[in-house]
Amino acid sequence: MSEVNLSALTTEALSKSDVLWLRAGGRERLTWFATGEDQLAGQVLLVSGGPEADLGALPEQVELVLRSKGDGGRLLTLRARAQSIAVGNPWWEPAAAALLAERLNAPGDLVDRWRESATLWLLSPFGTPVQAPGRPGPEGGARVAERTTAGAAATRVRRPWHLGGRGTRG
């Protein structure tokens, strides 16, 4: 098997996704994120509480689970140090700007609401990945459960009436 450039893979995986799984305290939580630029390059940024989903107080070390966009399998599981960013911190404004750029349908006063009632988190990946291509994690090659499809137990889909009727499906 050929060598994998983990730094490039991490950057690519983070740039191709809008969400990640945050593993902390024995739980996995799906959350949206942003990546930092300039002095925050290589960092993962999260916002918790206030108008956003409350992730609670994060422990000092968390794991980031990045999934493949194609088949949903775990691509990388990284360890990261979690640090809250206080409003007076010089990193708060650049972090809020990066998060705002990734936030869909953001109201105009969102940064002010974050400032009043949310916590911004800086996650710094470190060390070798817990799981990476060619290096299965503790659960082996575990994948996300099969995609949900309409099966026999699914509710019948309403088919609108058409002039002349509709043919039956065979």
Secondary structure, DSSP 8 states (H G I E B T S, - for coil): -----HHHHHHHHHHT-SEEEEEETTEEEEEE-EEB-GGGBT-EEEEESTTS----S--SEEEEEEE-TTT--EEEEEEEEEEEE-TTSTTHHHHHHHHHHH-TT--TTHHHHHHHH-EEEEEEEEEEEEEBTTB-BTTBS----------TTS--------TT------
